[in-house]
């Protein structure tokens, strides 16, 4: 089913599971937009809410991961 991906099926399913739990947690915590028919997680609301705390974390691993994500996302935005 996932032959064209470069990750194992288990890794992909684990990611989908964790990601869906994160979305649910955002919605149930009030970081959501929508109405009684459809609710979407508001990732930007959550990011803005935790920004000050997040910036105080002094983990080198976290800093490397954030740096990597910023580089990858900027390459996608500016191909």
N, CA, C and O of each residue as an XYZ file, in Angstrom:
316
protein
N       0.811     -1.201      0.000
C       0.000      0.000      0.000
C       0.857      1.269      0.000
O       0.506      2.252     -0.653
N       1.977      1.253      0.727
C       2.812      2.446      0.844
C       4.180      2.238      0.190
O       5.178      2.767      0.679
N       4.241      1.482     -0.900
C       5.516      1.141     -1.517
C       6.290      2.365     -2.000
O       7.521      2.361     -1.986
N       5.593      3.397     -2.420
C       6.253      4.580     -2.971
C       6.847      5.492     -1.898
O       7.529      6.463     -2.226
N       6.600      5.197     -0.637
C       7.159      6.003      0.449
C       8.485      5.408      0.901
O       8.734      4.216      0.719
N       9.323      6.235      1.484
C      10.630      5.774      1.933
C      10.666      5.531      3.433
O      11.711      5.668      4.069
N       9.526      5.172      3.989
C       9.441      4.811      5.402
C       8.667      3.510      5.501
O       7.924      3.145      4.590
N       8.844      2.824      6.603
C       8.118      1.570      6.782
C       6.632      1.845      7.011
O       6.241      2.927      7.447
N       5.835      0.856      6.710
C       4.390      0.996      6.924
C       4.097      1.243      8.399
O       3.223      2.043      8.731
N       4.825      0.558      9.292
C       4.610      0.747     10.729
C       4.926      2.185     11.138
O       4.172      2.789     11.902
N       6.038      2.740     10.635
C       6.390      4.127     10.972
C       5.322      5.093     10.497
O       4.971      6.038     11.203
N       4.807      4.854      9.303
C       3.767      5.723      8.767
C       2.496      5.635      9.606
O       1.895      6.657      9.934
N       2.091      4.434      9.948
C       0.882      4.266     10.753
C       1.068      4.851     12.155
O       0.136      5.428     12.716
N       2.269      4.701     12.718
C       2.558      5.323     14.021
C       2.425      6.838     13.931
O       1.849      7.468     14.817
N       2.961      7.425     12.855
C       2.866      8.872     12.660
C       1.409      9.308     12.560
O       1.004     10.274     13.207
N       0.623      8.603     11.754
C      -0.791      8.953     11.583
C      -1.518      8.875     12.928
O      -2.337      9.737     13.246
N      -1.216      7.846     13.707
C      -1.852      7.694     15.012
C      -1.507      8.878     15.928
O      -2.398      9.490     16.518
N      -0.220      9.192     16.042
C       0.207     10.281     16.926
C      -0.350     11.615     16.441
O      -0.829     12.417     17.243
N      -0.290     11.855     15.134
C      -0.784     13.110     14.578
C      -2.276     13.279     14.849
O      -2.727     14.373     15.189
N      -3.039     12.204     14.700
C      -4.483     12.300     14.951
C      -4.769     12.584     16.424
O      -5.717     13.301     16.742
N      -3.962     12.031     17.318
C      -4.131     12.299     18.750
C      -3.799     13.758     19.061
O      -4.460     14.386     19.889
N      -2.767     14.298     18.393
C      -2.424     15.708     18.588
C      -3.556     16.610     18.119
O      -3.907     17.577     18.795
N      -4.128     16.293     16.962
C      -5.249     17.095     16.463
C      -6.428     17.039     17.427
O      -7.059     18.062     17.696
N      -6.726     15.867     17.940
C      -7.822     15.728     18.895
C      -7.537     16.554     20.149
O      -8.419     17.248     20.654
N      -6.294     16.476     20.652
C      -5.932     17.232     21.852
C      -6.084     18.736     21.623
O      -6.549     19.453     22.509
N      -5.697     19.215     20.448
C      -5.869     20.634     20.146
C      -7.342     21.013     20.160
O      -7.724     22.024     20.749
N      -8.155     20.211     19.520
C      -9.591     20.511     19.438
C     -10.232     20.524     20.820
O     -10.979     21.444     21.152
N      -9.947     19.517     21.617
C     -10.587     19.396     22.928
C     -10.072     20.460     23.904
O     -10.748     20.788     24.879
N      -8.870     21.000     23.640
C      -8.283     22.039     24.495
C      -8.685     23.446     24.090
O      -8.272     24.420     24.720
N      -9.490     23.556     23.041
C      -9.961     24.867     22.613
C      -9.143     25.516     21.516
O      -9.452     26.632     21.097
N      -8.115     24.847     21.044
C      -7.323     25.379     19.932
C      -7.936     24.872     18.630
O      -7.379     24.012     17.948
N      -9.100     25.433     18.310
C      -9.840     24.961     17.151
C     -10.688     26.080     16.571
O     -11.003     27.066     17.237
N     -11.044     25.896     15.316
C     -11.961     26.808     14.647
C     -13.074     25.976     14.035
O     -12.879     24.804     13.712
N     -14.224     26.576     13.880
C     -15.330     25.869     13.254
C     -16.624     26.051     14.009
O     -16.782     26.967     14.815
N     -17.554     25.143     13.721
C     -18.874     25.208     14.339
C     -19.318     23.804     14.737
O     -18.499     22.889     14.823
N     -20.610     23.638     14.978
C     -21.130     22.338     15.405
C     -21.039     21.271     14.322
O     -21.109     20.080     14.625
N     -20.886     21.675     13.074
C     -20.826     20.711     11.977
C     -19.403     20.265     11.657
O     -19.172     19.106     11.314
N     -18.451     21.188     11.771
C     -17.070     20.851     11.440
C     -16.116     21.674     12.295
O     -16.265     22.887     12.436
N     -15.138     20.986     12.856
C     -14.132     21.644     13.685
C     -12.758     21.277     13.139
O     -12.482     20.112     12.849
N     -11.907     22.279     13.005
C     -10.538     22.074     12.543
C      -9.575     22.515     13.636
O      -9.838     23.500     14.326
N      -8.457     21.797     13.808
C      -7.471     22.250     14.786
C      -6.845     23.556     14.325
O      -6.644     23.769     13.129
N      -6.541     24.419     15.267
C      -5.902     25.699     14.939
C      -4.442     25.633     15.398
O      -4.105     26.044     16.508
N      -3.593     25.111     14.522
C      -2.178     24.950     14.839
C      -1.523     26.295     15.119
O      -0.685     26.397     16.015
N      -1.890     27.325     14.367
C      -1.313     28.657     14.590
C      -1.677     29.197     15.970
O      -0.838     29.796     16.642
N      -2.923     28.991     16.395
C      -3.347     29.439     17.731
C      -2.503     28.756     18.807
O      -2.048     29.396     19.755
N      -2.304     27.459     18.644
C      -1.500     26.696     19.598
C      -0.053     27.183     19.599
O       0.533     27.395     20.661
N       0.524     27.359     18.403
C       1.914     27.818     18.297
C       2.093     29.185     18.945
O       3.066     29.413     19.665
N       1.167     30.084     18.694
C       1.251     31.420     19.303
C       1.143     31.346     20.821
O       1.801     32.102     21.536
N       0.309     30.431     21.305
C       0.097     30.293     22.741
C       1.337     29.779     23.468
O       1.626     30.216     24.581
N       2.069     28.856     22.850
C       3.227     28.261     23.519
C       4.554     28.900     23.114
O       5.605     28.479     23.596
N       4.528     29.897     22.249
C       5.757     30.459     21.689
C       6.767     30.894     22.750
O       7.937     30.519     22.663
N       6.353     31.663     23.735
C       7.295     32.159     24.745
C       7.934     31.017     25.533
O       9.137     31.035     25.792
N       7.139     30.039     25.907
C       7.658     28.881     26.644
C       8.588     28.064     25.751
O       9.659     27.638     26.182
N       8.172     27.852     24.512
C       8.954     27.068     23.559
C      10.339     27.678     23.350
O      11.334     26.955     23.301
N      10.407     28.993     23.227
C      11.683     29.666     22.977
C      12.641     29.585     24.163
O      13.842     29.804     24.000
N      12.129     29.275     25.351
C      12.974     29.166     26.543
C      13.607     27.787     26.702
O      14.494     27.613     27.537
N      13.168     26.807     25.918
C      13.718     25.454     26.014
C      15.151     25.469     25.485
O      15.409     25.974     24.392
N      16.077     24.916     26.259
C      17.487     24.963     25.891
C      18.032     23.597     25.493
O      19.148     23.247     25.878
N      17.284     22.837     24.748
C      17.718     21.524     24.283
C      18.398     21.655     22.922
O      17.815     22.178     21.973
N      19.639     21.174     22.841
C      20.358     21.231     21.564
C      19.663     20.374     20.509
O      19.599     20.760     19.341
N      19.143     19.218     20.910
C      18.426     18.360     19.962
C      17.204     19.076     19.400
O      16.924     18.998     18.203
N      16.482     19.772     20.268
C      15.302     20.507     19.810
C      15.712     21.631     18.864
O      15.068     21.843     17.837
N      16.773     22.346     19.201
C      17.241     23.436     18.335
C      17.642     22.913     16.957
O      17.349     23.547     15.944
N      18.309     21.760     16.918
C      18.692     21.163     15.635
C      17.456     20.768     14.838
O      17.389     21.001     13.631
N      16.482     20.173     15.509
C      15.259     19.743     14.827
C      14.497     20.940     14.269
O      14.018     20.896     13.136
N      14.384     21.995     15.046
C      13.692     23.205     14.590
C      14.437     23.816     13.407
O      13.817     24.219     12.423
N      15.762     23.884     13.498
C      16.559     24.417     12.396
C      16.347     23.634     11.118
O      16.199     24.213     10.042
N      16.333     22.318     11.238
C      16.101     21.464     10.076
C      14.731     21.733      9.463
O      14.611     21.896      8.249
N      13.707     21.778     10.296
C      12.348     22.015      9.791
C      12.227     23.375      9.118
O      11.537     23.506      8.106
N      12.881     24.377      9.662
C      12.831     25.707      9.050
C      13.521     25.717      7.691
O      13.042     26.364      6.759
N      14.632     25.013      7.569
C      15.332     24.941      6.284
C      14.489     24.195      5.259
O      14.326     24.662      4.131
N      13.955     23.045      5.639
C      13.147     22.245      4.715
C      11.907     23.010      4.279
O      11.568     23.014      3.096
N      11.227     23.656      5.218
C       9.998     24.376      4.861
C      10.303     25.586      3.984
O       9.506     25.925      3.110
N      11.440     26.244      4.200
C      11.770     27.396      3.351
C      12.126     26.948      1.940
O      11.863     27.671      0.980
N      12.720     25.767      1.800
C      13.021     25.234      0.466
C      11.739     24.905     -0.284
O      11.655     25.115     -1.494
N      10.741     24.392      0.426
C       9.462     24.075     -0.217
C       8.725     25.341     -0.615
O       8.046     25.370     -1.641
N       8.854     26.384      0.188
C       8.167     27.645     -0.101
C       8.852     28.407     -1.228
O       8.205     29.163     -1.953
N      10.157     28.210     -1.375
C      10.937     28.919     -2.405
C      11.736     27.922     -3.239
O      12.958     27.856     -3.111
N      11.071     27.151     -4.085
C      11.786     26.099     -4.847
C      12.800     26.633     -5.825
O      13.458     25.856     -6.517
